[in-house]
Structure formats: C-alpha cells, structure tokens
Amino acid sequence: MAGSSDDQEDQPPSLQMQAIIREIKKSLRDELEPIHDRLERLEGSQTNNTDETHAENGSDQTPNQRYCERCVTCKKAKSKVQPHGTYLPLPIPDSPWTDISIDFVLGLPRTRNGRDSVFFVVERFSKMALFIPCHKTDDVVNVANMFFMDIVRLHGIPRSIVSDRDVKFLRHFWKTLWCKLGTKLMFSTTCHPQTDGQTEVVHRVLSTLLRPIIKKNIKTWEDCLPHVEFAYNHAVHSATKMSP
C-alpha cells in the first residue's frame, strides 16, 4: 500500500506548487503577526482577524498587504484624505544636508511641557527627517535657535531651504539671517503646496505614525516623538530603496 509521500509525488506539479505557496504564505504570516501586533499588545488593542477567507487566488496583494488590510488599527490610522494634485519632486541634491526642507505640524494636544506643535526638517538627499517638538507661539527667533541647536550644530549650514510661506519664514529677520550666511530660501506657493511633495508626504506620514501610538493618551505624543523619528528613519524609502 503506497504511503502518503507517494501520493504527494503523484500529484500534478501545479498542485505541489500550490501547496508550497500556501506553506510559504503561512510562514510569512506567522512572522508578520508578532511584529505587526507588538504595538497592539502594548496598547491593549486587538487586531481583527475575522476575514480569514480572503481570496488567496486572483489577488495582486502580498500576504503582508492582506494582513494589514484586515487590521482595524491600520484602517483607523491611515488618512483617507486625497492629496491636492500630483506631488512634484524637487531636484535631487548631490550631497547630504546641503539642501533641506522645513515645515510645521500644528494643532497637536498640549503636552505637560506646554508643546503643541512639531517643527520638522527633511534632508532631501537621504530623505532623513528630524522631528522637533515646539510651541505654536514660537516666533522666528525661537525657530532660528531650534534650527541652529538641532541642525546647524550637527550638520552645518545648508545651501538651500525649501518651505511654505508661513509668516515666520517671511520675516525680515529670517530672510536677513540666511542671506548673510549664504543660504538660498525657496518658497512654495499657497495655491500649490504639492510643489514640495516630499515635505507634504512627511507631514502626512508623521500624523499617520502618531495616530495609532498615542490613541486615547493624546497628550503623550511628545514622549513618542523620538520613537516615531527612529521608526521613520529606519524604514526603507520608496525613492532611494534604502533607509535614511
């Protein structure tokens, strides 16, 4: 009487291949679940695993994508707002920390340190981003001090700075300061914020990363900011195919 191994050998190649693919998908899912659910376990939430009968065939999604599609936390965190127009990339610099872009994330809950905004800097060569907590009421002098303490001190004076037309960046002090240092200031227009697409994407990604972490503890975002920055800068960027 032939054993089960003989029965598997008699199967058509297509059936054997499907069995192998199922085993690979199962192993991938087993590896993904503890990584993906680590945050949920820490926060006390649960992941919805009910749609286990998702179509395995005829789908272009990877197992990782299908798993995240069933995750309630992912669906709540990811923004549904569509970008206003096509994001346009700026010219790629030839060296790191010579050309950067800056912007603010405003209107966050006030933390115990009184901070309610994030000043972030994007290095356009390596795509690295730095997130600096600040106050919405900080004037241009405070912004300049933050910039010199966290950016210039470590990376030197940039060749160009791209920003929107925030009132802080249009002040005479800001323009005169960078003019004397030889840095070129470039501004995106109000009606076309997609001109600096990279900065707009980082703005959206930062909000998406903070949303599932803080959840109901909305005033703890400042404590989570270093971890968010670490996660962002260690993720593989779609443009460079490597992490910053």
N, C-alpha and C positions, 0 to 999 in steps of 0.2 A: 504494500500500500504506500503510495507516494506521500511524502511529508509536505508540510506547508511551504518549505523552501522550494520544493519542486513546483508547487502551484504558482508561486510568485515568479519563478523563472519562465513558466509557460504563459504569463500574462503578456499581452501586446506591449511593445515599447512605450506607446503613448500612455497606457495605464501605469506602468512603472514610473514614468516621468512625472505623472500627476501625483503619485504617492510621495515621490521625493520632494516635489514642490510643496506639498502640504506639510511635510515634516520640517522643511526649511522655514516656512511661514510660521509654524508653531514655535520653533526655536527663537525666531526673531521677536515674536510677540512675548515670549517668556522673558527675553532680555529687555524689551522695551518697557513692560509693565512696571517693574520696580523702579526704574529711572523716572518714568513719567509720573508715577503715583507717589514719589517721595514727598513732593510738596503737599499733596493732598493728605498724606498721613500726618505731616507736621501740622497742617492747618485744621485737621479734623474733618475734612470733607471727604466725599466719596465720588468715585467715578462711575458713570452709568455704563454698565456692560450688558445691557439688555439686548441690544441689536446684534446678537451673535450670528444671526443668519444672514448677515450682509453678503451680497453676491460675491463669491470668490472668483467667478469667471466673467469675462467680458468687461472688466473694470480696469482702468488705467491707473488707479491709485495703488500705492505701495501699502504693505501691511502697516507701516508706521502711520501713514496718512489716514488709513481706515480706522486705526485705533484712536487717533486724535479726533476724528470726526465724531466718535461716539462719546467723547469726553465732555461732560457738562461744563467743567471749569474752563476748558479751551473755548467753548462756544460763547460763554459769558464774557470772557476776557477780550476776545478779538473784536476789533472795531468793525462795524457794519457800514461806516461812512465811506463813500467812494471818493477818491481824490478828485480835486477840481482841475481837470485837464491832465495831460500826459506830463509826467515828471521828466525834466530835461537835465541830463548830466552836464556838469561843468568840465572844462579841460582837466585832464589828469596831471597833477604836478610831477616833477622829475625827482623829488626827494621828500622825505618825511618832515613834517612840521614847518614847512615853508609857506604852505597855503592852507588856510583853515576856514571854517565857517562857524558862526555862533548864533545862538537863539535862546529864547526863554520858554519854559513851560510854566504858565501862571495859573493861579486859582486853585492850588492844592490846599488841603486842610492844614490849618496852622498847627505845627508841632509844639512840643513842650519848650523848644528853643526859640519859638516865635517865627520859624521859617515857613514860608508858604509858596515858594517857587523854586525852580531849578534853572540854573544857568548852565547850558551845556555847550561844549566845544567839540567839533568834529574835525579830525585831521584827514584831509581829502586824499592823501596818498595811500595810507594803510587802512583807512576807514575807522581808525580808533576814535572812541568817543569818551569824553570826560564829563561827569555829571556833578555839579557843584550846587549844594543847597544854598538858597539865599532868600532875601526878603523882596516882596513885590515893590516895596517903597524905596529900595536901594537906588541912590542916584548914580550918575555917571562916574563920580569919583570912587564910590564903593565898587562899582563894576570894574573899573580900571585896577583897583587894588587887588580884587579877586583874580583878575586875569594875570597880573604880574606875579602873584603869590603861587598860583597853581599851574600856570602855563609858561610864562617867560622864564621863571626861575629854573624850570626843568628842561625846557625845550628851546629856549632862545626866542628872539624877536621874529615873528613871521614876516613873510614877504607880502602877503595879501590877506585880507579878512573879508569874508562874504557875510552879509547879514541882511535882515529886512530893515524897513525904515522905522524902526522903533524910535521913540522920541529920545531915548538915551543915546542911541548911536548917531543921532543927528545934532547933538550938542556941539557947540564950538570947542569945548574942552576936549572931547573925544577926537574930533577931526584934527585939531591942532597937535594933540599928543602924538598921534600916529604919523602925521605929516613930518614932524621933527625927527621921528625915529625911522623914517623912510619906508613905512608900511602903506601899501595901497588899500584904500577902503572901497569895497564894491557893494552896492545895494540892489536887492531885488525889489521889483515894483509891487505895490499893494494889490493891484488887479491881477498879477501873475506870480503868485507865490511859488508855483511849480517850477519857476526858473531855477531855483536852488533845490532840486528834487531830493538830493541826499540829506539835507538838513530836515526837510519835511518828513522824510521817511524815519529818521532817527527820532524826531518828535513823536511820531505815532507809535514807534516800537517801544519807546520809553513808557508811554502811557499803558501800552498793552502788557509790558512786563510788570509794572507796578500793580495793575488791577487785580490779578489773581493772588498776589503775595499779601497785600495789605487786607483785602476783603473787608471785614467789619472793623478792623483796627485801623481806621483811615488815618489816624494821627501818627502812625509809626512808619510812614513812608521814608522819613529821613534816615532811620536806622537801617532800612532795607536798601537804601541807595547804593552803598558800596558793593553789596552782593549783586545788585542788578547791573552795575557797571562791569563787574568781573564777568558775569554771565554773558553780557553783550560782547565784550572784547575777546572772549574765548570761543565765540561761535564762528563758524565758517561763513565768511561773507560771500554773497552770491556773485559779486563782481570780480573779486580777487581770487576766489576759490581757496582762500586760506583765512585763518583768524588774524585779527589785527595784532 
